[in-house]
Amino acid sequence: QVQLVESGGGLVQPGGSLRLSCAASLSIFSSYGMGWYRQAPGKQRELVASILAGGMTNYVASVKGRFTISRDSAKNTVYLQMASLKPEDTAVYYCNRYPVAFDSWGQGTQVTVSS
């Protein structure tokens, strides 16, 4: 099982930006897709963005045009660049494989968008 550690969250004002990082313990990006997921209080976890092994990306409609998922295979790291943040983006953000192969999640990183 690959260990994934999320970081980069924090408190940001509406309209601000954050860059989340997901560091993997093994080099896996040539074989597996990755995704960023988020879960707000009282809501189901949802897929926010994904990047496939071949590099294709996709986004949930609510973040399209504002968020960018990318990866640096040499660093075994996946990123989520978030811009124009809105209060409704507030959630704990997790990274995991996409599609999820094993229902195992790390601690995530908290993103709070508030003035």
Protein Blocks (a to p, Z undefined) as FASTA:
>chain_A
ZZdddehiacddehiacddddddfbdfklmpccddddddehiacddfbdcdfkopacddf
klgojaccdddfknopacdddehiafklgccddddddddfbdcddebjaddddZZ
